[in-house]
Amino acid sequence: MREGEPSRTAFGAAALRAVHQEVDDPRIFTDPLARRILGPAPLPERSRERPRLRLFIAVRHRFAEDALAAAVARGTDQVVVLGAGLDTFAYRNPHPGTRVFEVDHPATAAWKREQLAEVGIEVPEDLTYVDVDFETDDLLERLVDGGLDATRPAFFLWLGVVPYLTHDAVVTTLSAIASIPGGEVVMDYVRPVAESEAVAHARRAELQATVTDLGEPFTGGLHTEELHALLRRLGFDEIEDIGRREIRSRYLGRPPGDEDGDAHVLRALRSR
Ligand SMILES: C[S@@+](CC[C@H](N)C(=O)[O-])C[C@H]1O[C@@H](n2cnc3c(N)ncnc32)[C@H](O)[C@@H]1O
């Protein structure tokens, strides 16, 4: 990210969620604030030109919020949105009695608060903002200072952030979540794509060029097996991971096909 500036990919992801509300059929993720939080200006034309990325973003939020609803039904009442960007969950939270923490880089968080005020979206009383740089700060310490009870279950949404972080920051953040009994996370990640996977490789190169232009290049990828092994080592005992096949069958009602896809979304729970 550019020093002292809000995240520009956060705007891009929010624009794709807003366009999803208007044009995609089926609509996989319903977010009545997705368009409003962006203000009245027209959305960039490129948000209309990326149906595959838009689908993936819609799926990751739907998957995450469905998993969150299940966690709340089991008694979890602490929710942490990591690298929140313009995510609107906290402002339309359907789970009374849950406490929400939004974690982000200070510059992005400040920009979001200005944006909320400008468009008249109310900040709920049960929401706490926590400024963190995943690369340098102690996430858990900051959250506990902000009021999180790290001895009780907490659900973390970590969407659209992992591909931008160093491996060390990913491991440190997952370790913090795994240190909480009943800690649960939904995160998305990209797999490294070999040159031999020509179509996926070209698609990734194009996306990498876009995010690099925005000053937020992807840092690499995570191999599914290595990531699952890491999660187990850290103490997560329940892992659910979906790629392109499950996205097609579960959310589009189509045959799964052969393609695993380069972007995955994953849920991991430390149940004991
Ligand atoms: C692509 S945006 C995703 C935002 C949001 N989660 C969404 O799905 O729309 C990436 C987010 O990660 C945050 N981020 C990136 N690197 C970070 C870091 N080192 N520490 C804290 N936040 C970071 C950015 O500020 C931004 O909000």
The ligand as an SDF file (V2000), in Angstrom:
LIG
                    3D

 27 29  0  0  0  0  0  0  0  0999 V2000
   -8.5390   -5.5420   -1.2660 C   0  0  0  0  0  0  0  0  0  0  0  0
   -8.8760   -4.6500    0.1900 S   0  0  0  0  0  0  0  0  0  0  0  0
  -10.1420   -5.6940    0.8920 C   0  0  0  0  0  0  0  0  0  0  0  0
  -11.0350   -4.9240    1.7990 C   0  0  0  0  0  0  0  0  0  0  0  0
  -12.2460   -5.6750    2.3370 C   0  0  0  0  0  0  0  0  0  0  0  0
  -11.8790   -6.7440    3.2120 N   0  0  0  0  0  0  0  0  0  0  0  0
  -13.0990   -6.1800    1.2020 C   0  0  0  0  0  0  0  0  0  0  0  0
  -13.2660   -7.4000    1.0890 O   0  0  0  0  0  0  0  0  0  0  0  0
  -13.5990   -5.3590    0.4480 O   0  0  0  0  0  0  0  0  0  0  0  0
   -7.4600   -4.9590    1.2120 C   0  0  0  0  0  0  0  0  0  0  0  0
   -7.5920   -4.4180    2.6440 C   0  0  0  0  0  0  0  0  0  0  0  0
   -6.4770   -4.8780    3.4160 O   0  0  0  0  0  0  0  0  0  0  0  0
   -5.9420   -3.8090    4.1480 C   0  0  0  0  0  0  0  0  0  0  0  0
   -4.5100   -4.0840    4.3290 N   0  0  0  0  0  0  0  0  0  0  0  0
   -3.5980   -4.4180    3.3750 C   0  0  0  0  0  0  0  0  0  0  0  0
   -2.3840   -4.5830    3.9380 N   0  0  0  0  0  0  0  0  0  0  0  0
   -2.5520   -4.3660    5.2780 C   0  0  0  0  0  0  0  0  0  0  0  0
   -1.6810   -4.3970    6.4000 C   0  0  0  0  0  0  0  0  0  0  0  0
   -0.3770   -4.6810    6.2560 N   0  0  0  0  0  0  0  0  0  0  0  0
   -2.1860   -4.1180    7.6180 N   0  0  0  0  0  0  0  0  0  0  0  0
   -3.5110   -3.8010    7.7620 C   0  0  0  0  0  0  0  0  0  0  0  0
   -4.3920   -3.7750    6.7410 N   0  0  0  0  0  0  0  0  0  0  0  0
   -3.9110   -4.0530    5.5210 C   0  0  0  0  0  0  0  0  0  0  0  0
   -6.1970   -2.5740    3.2970 C   0  0  0  0  0  0  0  0  0  0  0  0
   -6.1850   -1.3820    4.0750 O   0  0  0  0  0  0  0  0  0  0  0  0
   -7.5780   -2.8940    2.7330 C   0  0  0  0  0  0  0  0  0  0  0  0
   -8.5960   -2.4680    3.5930 O   0  0  0  0  0  0  0  0  0  0  0  0
  1  2  1  0
  2  3  1  0
  2 10  1  0
  3  4  1  0
  4  5  1  0
  5  6  1  0
  5  7  1  0
  7  8  2  0
  7  9  1  0
 10 11  1  0
 11 12  1  0
 11 26  1  0
 12 13  1  0
 13 14  1  0
 13 24  1  0
 14 15  1  0
 14 23  1  0
 15 16  2  0
 16 17  1  0
 17 18  1  0
 17 23  2  0
 18 19  1  0
 18 20  2  0
 20 21  1  0
 21 22  2  0
 22 23  1  0
 24 25  1  0
 24 26  1  0
 26 27  1  0
M  CHG  2   2   1   9  -1
M  END
$$$$
